[in-house]
Amino acid sequence: MSPSIATAPALPTVVGPHFTLASSARLLGTLQVGPGAVISRGAVVRSVGGSVTMGASSTLREDAVVVGTPERPAFLGEKSVLGPRSLVIGARVGALCDIGDGAILMPGVTVGDRCVVDEGSVLPPGMTVPDGSVVFGRPGQVLRVLSAEDLARMQQRRGGNLTLTAPPLTSFSARDRAEDAPMGQLYAFRDRHPFVHPTATLFSSAEISGDVVIGAGAIIGAGVKITGDLNGPVRIGARVQILENTVLHLLPDTMLVLEEGVVVGPGCVLHACQLGAGTVVEPGAILCEGSHLGKGCHVSAGSLVKARAVFPDYALVEGFPAVQVGTRTSPPESPRWVLRPEDLPGLRRMG
């Protein structure tokens, strides 16, 4: 039986006296948050050990993802805005910044105050952006300093007020809810039914439909969508991780296979591809139909793997479109932004 279609609420749900969390957004862990902050529909914040901070009047727009860990905290400064489907993974964004739609900020990135990161830009690990900069590109580069016109637009978007007041932050912890189902949302499609191994973990907002098999110890993160409805199977091996707001789907008469130990970062899109054991796909990558990566490959953040592209074992894959830029001598190490089993008990969602 196919799932019914529900209409999303028109307005966000206020969950505290100081900030707003949309009903379809997910907050995992403990957030340090200033008054007036907004987490919009479909957005996900994963704050392991209280490692994510959102300053006063900051905004996380639709389907954006922020991930912080104790080793790599994430910070969004006062009156800064992360655009729809943007990804901030262990990075720091200063005050009064505009981060464009689909931009990707990787671990260790530091963006100064009053900066603009244009849509689709990818800031590589460790990049530092000076105050008052405009950044664009894959990888991102500082194009110029902020102009008077840029500053005027920034002021207009904030109601004419660029004043920073630095009010105190509040520590807000998500709490357990009865609807935190351990198996997410599973839907049959005609005669096809998902199968999830009892030891796998699905966050409650993950949605799985059709001919999908998820193996032992796999972790399917918040907001993930896996669709096995169109004449082909989805097979996800043991100990695979598919993280926040990633989408997996098929074309007719195709299949999608992730072998054991594969890691897929937040905000990715995988179309009918095959990934060998131990492959790591960094945040925001797109893998098109018929592409095939061997075991132990590494796909860089924001890369586009073209349809029917084939890469051998241990390939380093990067670019838009992606090419092989090197060969590993050993399997990729587990990234710091993965979900560790010991983190799971503390990551309960609110909303």
N, C-alpha and C positions, 0 to 999 in steps of 0.2 A: 504493500500500500504506500503510495507516494505521500510525502509530508504535505500538510496543509500550508497554505501561504498566509502569513499574518502580516498585518500592516504595522510598520514601525511607529512608535510613538512620535508625535510631532515635536515634542519638547524633551530636553534632557531630564533625567531624574536627579533631583538634589539629594545628596546622601549625607550632607553634613552642613554645619552653619558656615563653613568657610570656602568650600569649593563644590564644583558640579561634576557629576559622573553620569554619562548617558546610560540608559537602560541596557544597551547592547555593548557598552564598553566593558573591559575587564581590567581590574586592578588586582595584581597578584603579589602578596607580601605587604610590606609596610612602606608607605610613601611619606616623605617629608614635603609638606605642601603649604604654600602661602595662600592668603585669602583671595578669592576671585578666580582661582585657577579653574580651567575647564578641560575635561577629557571627553571628547566627542564620540559619536556613535561608531562602533566597530573598532575603536582604538584599544590597544593593549599596553599596559605598563607591567613589566616584571621587575620587581624590586627585591632582590635577594638580600636579606639582612639589612633592610632599610637603606639600600644603596642608590635609590632614585630620589632626586629633589626637583620639585617644580616650584618656581618662585611665584610671587603674587601676580595675579592677572595674566599668567602664562596660559597658552592654549595648545592642546594636542588635538589636531583635526582628525577627520574621519579616516579610520583604518590605519592610522599611524601606529608605530611600535617604538617603545622605549624600553631598553633592557639595561639593568645595572647589576653588577656583582660587587662583592666586597673588594675584589682585586681591581675592578674597573667600574667605578661608580658612574652614573649618568646624572647630568645636571642641566636644567633648563632655567635660564635666568628670568628675572622679572619682566613682564610684558613682552616676552618672546613667543613666537608662534611657529609650530611645526606643521607644515602643510599636509594635506591628505596623502596617505600611503608613504610618508617619509619614515625613515628608520634611523634611530639614534641608538647605537650599540656601544655602551661604555664610553660615551663622549661627553664633552662639556660645551654648552652653548651659553654665551653671555646674555646680558640684558638687552632688550629692544632689538632682537634679531628676528629676521624673517627667513625661515628655512623652507624652500620651495617644495612643491608637490613631487613626491617620488625621490627626493634627495636621500642619499645614504651617507651617514657619518659613522665611520668605523672606530674601533677601540683606540683610545688615546688621542683622538682628535680634540683640539681646543679651538673654539671659535670665540673671538673677542666680542665686545659690546658693539651694538649698532652695526651689525653685519647683515648682508644679504647673500644667501646661498641660492643660486638659481635652480629652477626645476630640473630634476634628473641628474644633478651633479653627484659625483661619488668622491668623498673625501677619504683618502687612504689612511691606514693606521698611523697615528703619531703626528699628523699634519697640524700645524699651528697657523691660525688665521688672525692677523692683527686687527685691532679695533678699527671700525669704520671701513671695512673692505667689502667688495663685491666679488663673489667667487662663482666660477662656472667651469664645467668640464668633467670628463671621465678619463683620467683623474682630475679632480678639481684644481684650479689655478686661480690665484688672485688676479683679476682682470684690471681693477682700478680701485681708487678710493671712492667712498660714498660721495655722491654729488648733492648739490642743494635740492635738485628735483627728487632724488632718492629719499632724502631726509623729509621732504614735504609729504611724499606718499606715506612714509613710515608714520609721520605724525597724524595724517588724515585717518589711517587705519586704526589708530588708537584714540579716536575721538578728540584729536587735537592736543592730547596731553602726553608728553614724553617724560614727565616727572617720575623719579624713582623714590619710593618711600621706604623700601627695605623693611616691611613689617615682619614680625616674628613668624617662623614656620610652625606648623602643627604636625605631629607624628600621627599618621592615620593608618591603622591596621585593618586589612580585610578580615572578615570573620566568616566562619563556616556558615553555610546556608543549606537547607534541606535539598535544594535543587542542584547541589554540587555532585551530580551523578558521576561515579567513577568511570563510566563507559561513554561519556559524551552523548551525542544525539545520533542514534543509528536508525536508518530508514531503509526499508526494502524497496526495490524497484521491480515491478512485475514479479517474476519468480526468482529474482536475485537478492540475496541477503548478505550483509556484511558479517564477517567472522572476526572476532577480536580475541586474541589469546588472553586467558585469565590473568596473566602477569603483566600485560600491557597497561599503560596509563593513558587515558584520554581525558583532557580537560573538558569541563562541562559544556563549553561553547564550541567544541570541535563537532563537525557534522560529517558523517560518513554515510554514503548511500550506494546501493547496488552491489556488484560483484567485487568486493574488497576483502582481502585477507590481511590481517595485521598480526605480526609474529610476536614471540615471547620477549618481554622486557622492552618493547617499543614504547616511545613517548610521543604522543600527538598533542601539540600545544594548543593554547587558546586561539579560537578563531580560525583554525585550520579547516579547509573544505576539501574532502576527497570524494570524487564522483566516479563511480564505476558503472554508469548507467547505459553506455552505448556499445553493446556488443563485444566488449573486451574486458579482461580482468585487470585489477590492480593488485599487485602482490608486494607487500611490505615485509621485509625480513626481520629477524630477531635483532633487538637492540638498536633499531633505527630511531632517529629523532627527526621529527618534522615540526618546526617551530612556528611561532605566532604568525597568524594571518597568511600563511602559505596556502596556495591552491594547487591541487593535483586533479587533472581530468584527462579524458580520452577523446579521440575521434572514433568514428565507427570502424570496426574490424582492426583495432590496434590493441596494444597492451602497455601497461606501465609497471616496471619492476624496479624496486629498490632492494638490493641485496643486503645481507646482514651488516650492521655497523655503519650504514650510511647516515650522514648528518646533513640536514637541509635547514639553512638558517631562516630567520624571519623574513616575511614579505616576498618569498620566491613564487614563481609560477612554473610548474612542470607539466608539459603536454606529452603524454604517450611516449616517454623516453625510458631508457634502461641505464641504471647506475650500478657499477660494480661494487663489491664489498669494500667498506672502509672509505668510500669517497666522501669528500666534504664539499658542500655547495654553500658558499658564503651568502650573506643577506642580499636580497633584492635581485638575485640572478634569475634569468629566464632560460629555460631549456625547451626547445621546440620539438615538435613531433618527429619521431623516428631517430632522434639523436641517441648515441650510445657511448657511454664512457666506461672504460675498463676499471679494474679495481684500484683503489688507492689514489684516485685522481683528486685534484684540488681546483675548484672553479672559483675565481675571484668575485668579489662583491660587484653586483650590477652588470655582470657579463651577460651576453646574449649568445647562447649556443644555437646555431642555425639548424633548421630542419635537416635531418638525416646526416648530420655531422658525426664522425666517428673519431674517438680519441683512444689511444692505447693505455695500458696499465700505467699508473703513476704519472700521468701527464699533468703538467701545470697549465691551466686553461684560463685565458684572460682576454677581455676585449669586447667590443661592440661593433661588429660580430667578433666572437671569440676565436682565438687561434691558440695553438700550443706554443708556449713561451719557454718551456723547459721540461725537464724530466726529474721526478723525485727519485731519491735513492732508497727511500723507506716510506711507509704509509704516513699520511698526514697526522699530526698530533691533534688531539681533541681541542677545539677552540675554547676559549674562556667563557664564551657566551652560551655554551650548551647547558642543558638542564642536568644537574647531577641528582641521582636518586635521593641523596640526603637533603636536597633542597625542597623536594616535593611536599612533605608534610606542612611546611610553612607557607606554601603558595596557594592560598584560598582566595577565591574571587569575591568581589562585592558588586552588586548591581543586578 
